[in-house]
Amino acid sequence: MTIHPAQSRTPAALGEVRSSPAAPSPQQSASALLHQRCRAVDSTLRRLWQSTSGADAATAQELALAAVGGYGRGTLFPRSDIDLLILTPPTLTTVQKGFIEGFLTCLWDLQMQVGHSVRSVDECLQEARQDLGIATTLLESRYLAGSHPLLQQLSDALRENPPWPPSLFFAAKLAEQENRHARCSDTAFHLEPNLKEGPGALRNIHHLQWLAASVFGEGSLRRLRDEDIITGEEYRQLLRAQALLSRLRIALHHATGRHEDRLRLDLQAPLARQLGYTDRPGRTAVEQLMQKLYRAFADILRIAAIAQENIAQHLAARTPALEVTDQRVALSRPTLHRNDVQLLRHILSLFRSLAEDPRWRTLDAQTQRHLYALRNAIHPRDLDQDPVAQKQLLAILAQPDGAYRSLAMMQQCGLLARILPAFGRITGRIQHDLFHAYTVDQHTLFLLRNLGQIWTGEAPLLPVAEAARRQVEKPELLVLAGLFHDIGKGRGGDHSKIGAQEARRFARRLRLSPCDTDLVVWLVEQHLRMSAVSQRRDLEDPQVIGDFAQLVRDERHLAYLLLLTVADMRATNPELWNDWKGLLLSTLYRATATELQRKDRQTRDLPQIISDKQQAVLQKIISTDHPRVHALWQQLSGPYFLRYTEDELLWHCREILAHKSRKALVAVRSHAPEGSEVLIYGPDRPGLFQQITGALDRQSLNILDARIDTSEDGRAIDTFLVIDNSHAFAHSAQAHADLAAELRAVLEGKAVRKPRFGLRHCDPRHRFFAHVPAEIRVDNGVLPRYTLLEVRAADHLGLLYQVGETLRALHINIHGAKVSTFGERVEDTFFILNERGRKLTETQVGALIHALGDILNGEPA
């Protein structure tokens, strides 16, 4: 039933009621604050209910006002909605309708954040049968004012004939929870966690309370303890975790002045200080707060999983015909004792079974509880002294598809950090950088999950990944490298080198052979190298491929490194992996594999490579056009032919031969696997690069790759690979035509407009990183022909234009570029020469670094 507010008639005696007290102090408990606000709102609503009835007090007693939802639980956060149910007789009179309209108008006048429904008892029951959310809300109804018997009538009906029987309610709420977790990438360990809806957040506790209300008739954690669903210690852990999350959510609502449940990066430091955390040596206040928060999430997830399984067993015992399934197969409870000298061996045997049998997805509740209680009985030396335990652990690691299940469960039971103390140092450790989305430990576990998916074919990514997988004869070494690749973070210094040292020590503990140990250590130390080369180097340069081939040494190292790289990149941030990055890795892998198979290849082979490409192109062009093609190619240097595939060279030839006008040529075509390829051919001049990038930016296109060449007769032949976030541009002929028209105008000097400047993204996360200083590196030793310029900075509009303008002002020419975007960070690489066609001098290098620093870091030029 819908009732609309009437014209304002707020009682003057109530004045301007507000329910927004000042921000709380660290000494106040969350429970006291929430109950205090709830009582204040209760009092206000009761006064409004009585004042609205006026002289006709009987009308107020014919209806019932109830709190439902979170407000019904007796707790109310500062900016949360006040959920109300107005319970009515089957038929409303005109007077009753007027009363409800007046009451709602008073709430509206007082600017109270109210969500309301007006229903009879039968309507409530009917709606609850059709809507799980309404059924859940009614479980938490609490009397406020009016007819108590009317609300009791609803409560009795819900108890005697529940719209969702407990078993059906249980299954539906579990499915609802899984969907909610999936929306948060199935992890609470985001850098900006959701305190209410994320896995392990407050909603998981509410979920347990709803199940308790449905199954036992009382929606409280205490009832779950009394029914032996959770232990007394688990009950206290839930209360402590709930208190922390509630305290932080209260502070978050006050800090933002609105209903905000996502703990944004820019709010974490001030809230940490507000809650009493202070910086300590090696650990900032925000790191302490977030690590404590992530541990609270982990406690809630662990205990909730145990409670849900125990409730399922309770329901199955109460209804023998009922089959409650949650896609898990329980392992029988082991006979494990704290004083058993072979305790670790037995525990690892259990986890080996979990890893090796794909039917077993997790441990049963009693086993998890038992292992968690035994965690402090495990010491690192137990692994060192027990060869059988070492073999058990290696057997777990040798199952890439099962290692993630086992290691994630070991982490949940508090065992992984006991076996591997270094992993405990990264548990809950935040990564305040421009592209990681998760804590270090969660990122590591996601990497292991990705390896498992590659192994089982669940995540088909790259054809070369399957070829590489076939060359991995000891997958446990790959999994071990993944486990250690970021374990050195947070200690200062190069985390790859620190992790390599940790990996070597652990490999010795496992008694790995020197050869296997060296491979694991090398993978950890070099785990960033392949992604860096693929995205920041010219893959058509034989020197780049030769240097990388020398680094990897053989195809075995190359295969292991590729799989580790793919799994790592996909685990960093789900939004960062795309087909273009996969194509670059595939190109580097294939080129390096070829190089390793032809170690005798020398520079003298390059003319033959160029000749082979040219002959392949000529075979696809009619013979009458061969003289014009030769005339074009005579104006181009050898590196031009090395940068492009045969298909790209053929496209260039055909477009240039077909272009009859003396004006600039602009051609656009779709590029597999994604994006669009832009060819520009016309008179070269200083500043052309930044004008082109400005035009691309005005079309909201991101540049993935740029190759710049100038012919002997002074004509630019440049290609850009571009992509837009919607992926629609690549499929739009009209968009291609519009871009070509604007670029032609730029080349002809008719449209020299600056691009937009400012943040590319307006979300708070991007603003948080917007002021991170740009890193500028200029290196004359990396490339044989060019000076290398690398720019790492927060992504913003006009960045490439600013770099190009700075280079133009310093008379420096761009001969190639690679542009990579990692979330809010860009890593742009330029191959440059000075005005004399040579590498930059030391003076020019210094001037370039200084000028770019001034421009990109916001200082006056």
N, C-alpha and C positions, 0 to 999 in steps of 0.2 A: 504494500500500500504506500502510495506517495503522498506526503503532506508537505505543502510549500509554506515557508514562513510568511506571516502576515505583516502588515505595516508595523513599524517599530512601536513598541510600548514597554520598553525596558523600565522597570521600577527605578525611580530616581534614588530611592534609598540605597540601592546597591552600588550606585556610582560606577566608576570604571574599574571593573574587576580584572585583574591581570594575574596570570599564573607563570610569571617568568622571574623567579628570584635571581639574585646575583650569583655569579659563578661560585661554585662551592670551594671550600678550602680542602687541602690534602687530608686534614684530620677527620673530616666527616665521612661516614661509611656510605657506600652506594645504597644499601638497603634502606637506611634511615632517610636519605634524601628522596628516594623514589616513593616511599610510603608517606613521607611528609607532604609531598606535592599531591599525591593521590588523595589524602585526607582533606587538603585544602580545596581541591576540585569537588570532592564529594560534598563538602559543606556548601560550596557555592551553588551546586546543582540542586541540592535539597531546598535551599532558600529560594532559588528561582522557581522551582516546582510549586512551592507553597504560595509564593507571591503571585504567580500567574493565575492560580485558581481564584484569587480575590475573595469575594463574598461567597462564591459557590465552592466551598471546600469539598463537597461530596464528589464533584467531578474528578478532583485529584486522586480520590480513593477508588475510583472506578477503573483507573488505568494504572499501569506499573512502569516505573523507570528502572532500568537495569544497566549496569556496566558490563560490557562484553569485551572479548579480545584481551589485549595486553592490559587495558584499564580494568577489565574484569578480574585479572590476577591480583589486583591491588597495588600495582606498580605503574608509574607513569613517568616517562622520560620528558625532559623539558620541552621538546618540540614535537612530541608524538601526538597523533590524533587521539581525541577522546571518543572512543567507540561506545555508542549508546543504543539500547533497544527500548522502544516504547511499546509495551505489550498492551493490547486492546481487547475488548470483548469481540465476539464474532461480527457484530454490526456496530458501527460508530454512529452516534447521534450528532446533530449539528453542533451542539454545545461542546461535545468531546473533541470534534474536529477543530473548533475554534480555540479550545484550550491548547491542543497540540501545536497549532500554528503560532499561537502567542508564545509558547515556551521556546519553540525553535527560533523565533524572531529575536527573543532575548539573547539566546546564545550567539546568534549572528551579530547582534549589536555589540556584544561584548568581545567580538572577534576571537571567540574560542574556536580552536581547531577541532571541530566535531564531525564525526562520521556517524550517521544515524540510520535506523530502520524502524518502520512502524508496521507491526504485524500482530495478528491474533495468534493464539496458541496453535490452532490448526494450520495457519499459514506458515508459522515457524517450522512445524514438523514437515510440511510439504516441501518447503524450500530446502530444508536440511537433507531430505532424502535425495534431492537432485544436485546438491552442491556440497562437496566435501568441505570447502572453506567455511560455509555457514554452519555446517554441523560442528566443525572444530570451534568456531567462535562461541556457539551456544554452550559448549562444555565449560566455559569460563564465566558464565553469567553470574552476576553478583547484585543483590538487591540494593537499591538506593532510596527509592521513595514510592509512594502510592500504594497499590493493592499488593500486599505480600502474598495473599492466597493465589492471586492470578499468576505470579511468578512461580509459586510452589506447584501450581497445576502443570506448568510447562516442565519444570524439573522432574516431576513424577512421571510425566509422559515420556521424557527422554530416557529416564532410567528403566521404566518398565518395557518400553518398546523402542529401543534406540534406532534411529534412522539408518545408522551404519553399525551392524553387529561388530563386536570387538575384533574378530578375525578379519573381517572385510576392511574395517577401519585401519587395522595394523598394516595390511598389505597396501592399501591405498596411500597411507602416509609414508611408507617406505619408498614407494614409487615417486611420490611428490618430492621427497628428500633427495633422491637420486637425481631428479631433474634439476633441482635447485643447486646441487653440488656441481652438476655438469656445466651450468651457466657460469660457474666460477672456476672452470678448468679443473674441477675435482681436486682443488687444493685450497687450503686456507693461507698458504705461505706466499701470498703475493706481497709485493713491496707496499701496496696500498690496499690492505685487507678490508673486507666488509665486516664490521663488528656485529652485524645482526644476521645477515643472510649467508655469509660464507661458511664453508665446511669448518666445523669446530667452533662456530660463533654462537651467539645467544639463541638463535633459532633452533640449534640442535638440542639445547636444554629445554626450550619450549616443546620441542618434539617429544622428548621423554615425558614431560608433564602431561601432554595430551594423551599419550599412550597409557599413562598411569590412570588418568581420568576415565578413559574408555574401558580399560580392563579391570581396574580395581575400585573405580568410583570416586577416587580422590586424586586430583591433578597436582601432586607434589613429589619432589625428590625424596622427601622423608618417607612417603608411602612405599616408594621403590626400595628403600633401605629396609623398611619393616617387613617387606615381602621377600627379602633376600634376593632381590633382583640385582642390587648392587651392595657392596660391603660398606661397612662404616667408614673405612679409609677412602673408598671411592666416593662416597657421599660427601666427605669433607673436601676432597679434591675438587669435586664439581662446584661446591659452594665457593671455594677460593677462586676458581677460574671465573665463575659467574660474577663474583664481586669485582674482579679486575676489569672484565669486559664492561660491566655496567658502569663502573666508575669512569672508565675512559669514554664510554658513549655519552655519559652526562656531560663531561668536559667538552666533548666534540660538539654536541648540540649548542652549548653555550658559546663556544669559540666561533661557530659559523652563523649563529643566529637563525638556524633553520633545522629541519629534520634531515640530518646528514649522517649516514652510517659508514661511509667510506673514509678510512683514515688516510687522508691525502699526505703526500710527502711534505708539503710546505707547512703542515700543521703538526707533524710528529715532534719536532724539536721543541716548539713552545708548549705543547701539551705535556711533554716529558718534564720540563721544568716546572710546570704548574702542579704536576702530581708529585713533586718533591725529588725527582731524580737529578743528580749532579754529575758532571764529568769526573771521571777517574782516570788514572794513568792507563792508557791502552784501550779504554772503553768510554765512549761518550754517553751522555745521559740518554740520548735517543736510542743508542744501541742497547743499553740496559733495558729500557722500556720495551722495545720491540722484541728482544729475545725472551723476556718474561711473557709477553703477549703470545708469541708463537708457541711457547711451551704450554700455555693455557689452552690454546687451540688443540695441541696434541693430546693433552689430558682429556679434554671433552670428547674428541674423536675416539680415543681408545676406550673410554668408559662407556660411551654411547653405543659402540659396536658390541660390547659385552652385554650391556643392558638389553639391547634389542634382541640379541640371540636368546637370552634368558626369558624374555617375554614371549618370544616365539615358541620356546619349549613349554612354557606355562600354558599357552593357548592350545598347543597340540595335546598336552596331557588332559586339559579340561574338556577338549572336544576331540576324542580319539579319531574320528573320521576326518578331521581337518588335517590337511597337508600344508604346512607353512614352509615355503622355499624362498631362499634369497640368493640362489646361485652360488652357494658355498658348500663344500663338503668338509665336515669337521674331522679333524684328526683326534684320535683317542687321547685322553689325558695321560701324559707320560708319568712314570714314577721317578721323580727327580727330587733330590734332597740337597740342601744347602751344603752339607759337609761331604758330599760325594767328591772324591778326588778326580773322578772322570766326568764331572758335571758338564763341562763345556763340550766334551766329546758327545755326550748324549743329546745335548741341546742342538748341536750342529747336525747331528744325525736326523733329528726331527725336521730341521729346516731344509736339509738335503731332500727329504721325502717331499716336502712342499715344492721345492724347485723342480724336481724331476718328473712329477706326475701332473700333467696339465689339467686334470680334473680338479685338483685341489687348489682353490683360489686363496684360501686364508686359513688361519687357525681357529679352532672353536673357542668360545668365550672362556671356558674354564682353563684351557691351556694358556691363553693370553694372560689371564689373571695370574696364573701360577708362575709363568715366566717373568712377568713384571715384578713379582714379589722376590724372585731369585736374582734379579739383575745385579745387586750389589755383591753377590757371592762370586761373580765372575771377575777375573783380573787378567790383564794383558799377558802376564807370564804364563797363564794356563795354556795359552795357544803355543807359546814358545817351547813348553815342556812336553807337549803331547803330539807326537807325529800323526796319530790317528785323527785328532782334531784338525790338524793342518790339511790332511787329505780330504776330510769332510768339507772344509771350507772351500778348497780348490774345486771339489766336485760341484758345489753350489755355483761357483763362479763360471764353471764350464757349461752352464745351461743359460745362455743369454735370455731366453724367453722366460725362464723361471727365476733367474737371479734377482730380477727386480722385485718379484713377489716376496721372495725370502728376505732380501735385505731391507725392503720397506717395512715388512712385519718385524724384523729384528730392531729396526729403528723405533717402531711404535711400542715395542715391549721394553725399550731402554737398554737393549743388549749390544747394538752395533757400536756405540761409543765406549762400551766396556771392553770390547775386543779390539777396537781401533780408536784409541783416545783422541787421535788427531781429528777424527770425524766429529767428535763431541765439540771441538772448537769452532766448527762451522755450522753446528746445529742452531737454527734460528738466526744466523748471521745475515744481516741485511746487506744489500749491494746498492748503495746510493750512486748509481752510475746512469748513463744515458740510454742503456738498452736492456739490462737484465730486468726481468719481471718478477723473479722469485728469489727467495732466500737461497743461500749457497747450497745447503743440504738438499732442499727440494729440487733445485736445478740439477744437482748431481743424480738424484733418484730418477728424475725425468729423463736424463741422458741414458740411464740404464734401461728404462722402459723403452726408449726409442731403439736401442740396440736390439732388444728382444723383438720388437715389431719388425725390424729389418730382417732378423733371423727367420721369423715365421712367415714373412711375406704379408703381414697385416697392413703394412704401410708402404706400398710400392712407390718408390721415389725416383730412383735413377737406375737405368739399365746397368750402368757401370758398378752400382752398389752390389748387385747380384754377382757380377764377375769378381768383385773384390772379396765378397763373402766366401766364395769357393776357394780362395787362396789362404783363408784363415784356418790354420790347422789346430790352433790352440785358442779357442774363444775366451778361455779364462784370462788370458793375458790382456785381451781387449777390454773385458769387463773390469779387470783390475786397474787398467789405465784410466778408464772412465771414472772409477771410484775415487782415484787420486788426482784427477786433472785439475781440480780447483781447491784441493784440500789445504793449499798454502795461503789462501786468501785471508786478509785481515791481520797479517803479521808484519806488514811492511816489506818492501823489497819486491822482487819479481816472484809472483806466486807460482809461476811455472817451474822455476828453479827450486823453490822451497818444496813444492809438491814432488818434484823429481827426487829430492833427497829423502822425503818421507816414503815414497814408493820403493826406493832402494832398501831402506831399513825394513819395510814390511815384507818385501820379497825375500830378504834373508830370513825373516821369521818363518816364512812358508817354505824355506829351503828350495827356492827355485834355482834352476841352473844359471850359471853366469850369462849364457846366451839369452835365456828368457828374461832374466832380470834386466839386462841391457835394453831389450826391446821395450819393456814396460816403462823404464826410466826415460828412454828416448821419446816415447809417445807422450808422456806427461810433459816433458820439457818442450816438445815441438807442437803441442796440440792446437796452437793458434796459427801455425805457420801456413797451412794449406789454404785456410779461408782468407788469410791476408794476401797471399800471392794471387789467388784466383780473382780477388776483387780489387786489388790495388796494383797489379802489374800488367804489362802488355803481353798477353798470352801468345801473340804472334811473333814475339821476339825470341829467336832461338837461344839467345843468351839467358833469358829468364827461365826457359825450360831446362836448359843445360845446368844452370845453377841449382834449380830445384831437384833435378835428377841426382845431382851430386850429393845434395843434402839427404835424400831418402835412401840412396845407395842401391836398393834392389826393389823388385816388385813386391816382395813380402812386406817390407816397411811401408811401401806405398799403399797397399791394400788395407793394412791395419789403420793407417793414418786417415784414409778417406772415410772409412766407416765411423771412426771416432769423431771426425770433423762434422759429418752429416748429423750424427746423433747430438752433438754438442750445439750446433747451430739451431736445430729444431727445439732444443730444450731451453734455449735462452729466453725466447719470447715467441709465443705462437703466431704473432703478427709479422715476424721478421723473415720467416722462410718463404721463398717464392721460387717459381720455376726458373727465373733468371739466375738466381744464385746456384741452383742445381745445375744449370747449363754451364756456368763458369767452372764449377768443380769437375763436371764431366769432361770439359775441354782440357783442363789441366791434367786430369788423371790420364786421359788417353794420350795426350802429347808426351807426358812424362814416361808412360809405359813404353811408348814407341822409342823414346830416347834411350831408355834403359836396355831395350833390345838391340839398339844400334850404337853401342858405346864408341865405335870408331868413327862416328859422324864428325866431320870437321867443318870449319868455316868455308872451305873450298866447295862444299856441297851446295851452298846457298844459291849460286848462279843456276845450278841445275834445278833446284826447287822452284825458282822463279820461272825458269823456262818451261817446266812441266805445267805450272799453273797457266801460263800464257797460252800454251798449245791446247790445253783443255778448253779454254774460253774460245779460242779461234775456231775450234771444231763446231761450236754452236752458233757461229756468226757466219752469215753468207759471205762467200769469198770476195764479192765486189766491195765489201766494206772493210776488208783486211787492211788496205793501205791507210784508211782513216784511223783504224785502231792502232796500227803501228805508229802513226804520227802522234796520237794521243799518248801512247806509252813512252815514247822517246822523251817526253817532257816530265816524266815521273821517275822518282828514284826507286832503288831496290826495296827499301823498307815499306813502301806503299804496297807492294805485292805480297810482302810477308804478313802484313796486318790483316789481310782480307782472305776469305775463303774463295774458292772458284765461283760459287754461286753469287757472292757479293760482287766480285770483279765483273762477272757477266752482266749483272744488273746495272752497274755503273756504265759499262760500255753501251748497252742498249739505250739507256736514258740519255746519255750524252750524244750518241749518234742521232737519236730521234729529235734532239733539241735543235731546231733550225734558227731560233732567235739569237740575237747577240746579247740579249738580256740574261740575267742570272737564271740558272736552272734550279728548281726545287722539286724534288720527287719524294713521295711518302708511300710506304707500303707496310703491311702488317708483318710482324717479326715473330716467328715461333721461338719459344713457346708462349711468349706474351709480349705485349708492347708494340711499338711502331718504330720503323727505321726511317730516318730522314736523310736524304742525300742533298747536299748543297754544292753547286759548281758554278763559280763565277769569279770575277776579279777580286783578288785579295787586297786587304787594306788593314792598317792598324785599328784595333778596337772591334774587329768583326766578331770575335768570339763572344764578347760580353753583350753585343747587340743581339746575337742569335740566342744566347741564353736568356736574355731579357724577354724576347718574344716567346720563347718556350714557357717561361715562368708565367707570363700573362695568360697563357692557355692552361695554367695549373698542371703542367706536365713536369714530372721528375725525370732528370737525365740519369740513365743507368750507365751509359758508356759514350765516349766521344773519341773519334779518331780524326786527327787534323793533318792535312798534307797541303803543300803548296807546290805547284808545277814550276818548271823552269821558266815558263813564259808568264809567271805571276798570277796564276789562277788558283783559287782555293778549291780543294776537293775534300769536303768534310762530311762525316756521317755522325749522326746522333741516334742512340737508341733511347726512346722515351716511353714512359708509362704513366698513366693516371691511376688514382686509387680505386676508381670505379671499374677500371678495365674496359670502359665503354669506348674510349677513344680509338682503340685499335680496330674496332669493328664498325666505325662510322666513316663512310666515304665523304660525307659533308664536312666532318671535323678535319679530315685530312686536307680537303680542298681549302678550308678556311685557314689552316695553319700554313699551307704552301703560299697562299696569297699574302699573308702577313710577312712571311720570311722573304718573299720576293721584294716586298716594299722595303724591308730592312736592307737587303743587298743593294738595292738601287738608291739608297739614301733618302727614301721618301718618308720613312717612319722610324725615326731615331728617338724612341721613348724609353725612359728608364723603367725598370720593372717595379713592382710593389716591394716594399721593404717591411720587415717585421716578422713576427712569429708565424710559422707555417701552420701550427696547430694552436688552438686557444684553450686547450684543457689545462687544468692546474698542474698536472705532471710536467707538461712541456714548459710552462712558465717557471716551474721550480728549477729546471735545468737550463733555462735560457741564459743565465748569467755565468755559466761555467766557462772559464777562459778558453779560447781556442788554442789548440796545440799546432805549431807550425814547424815543419822539419824540411830542411833543404840539404840534399846529399848529392855530391858529385861522384861518389865512388860506387854506387849501386848499379848504375846502368852504363854500358860501354859508350853510348853515343849521346845520351841526354843527361841533363841535371834533373834530379827527381825532386818534386815539390809535393809534400803531403800536408793536408789541412784536415784537422779533426776538430769539429765544433758542433755546437747545438744547431739543429736544423732550423733555418729561417729563410724566408723569402728574400731573393736577391743576393744570396750568398755567392753563387757562381759569378754573377754580374760584378760584385765587388772584387772578387779575386781577379777576374779578367781585366777590370779597369785598372787595378793596381799594377798588373803585369804590363799593360799597354803604356801606362805612364812611365814605367821604368825601361821601356823599349825591349821587353822580353817577349818572345814568341812562344805560343803553345803549339806543340806538335802532337799531342795526344792527351787524353784524360780518361780517368775511370772514376765514376761517382757511385758511392755505396751509401745506403741509408739503413741505419740500425735503430729503429724506433725514433727517438728524439735526437739521435746523433748521426752526423754524416762524416764519412771518411772519403775525402776527395784527393785523388792523385793526379798530378800533371807532369807531363814530360816536356821540358822547356829548354830553350836555347836563347842566348843573347842576340843582339841585333847583328852580330857578325857570324851567326850560325854556329857558335861554339858554346861549350859549357860555361856557366856563369863563373866569374872571377870571385875571389873571396870578398872583395868590396861589394860586388853586386849581390852576393848571398846575404851579407849583413844588411844591406839596404832593403832587400826584399823582405826579410824576416821582420825588420823594424816597421816597414810600411804596412804589411799585412796585420801585424799585431795591433797597430793603431786603429786600423779600419775594423777588424773583426772583433776586437775587444772593446769597442765603443769609445776609444780615446780619440781626441782630436788629431787630425792629420797634421 
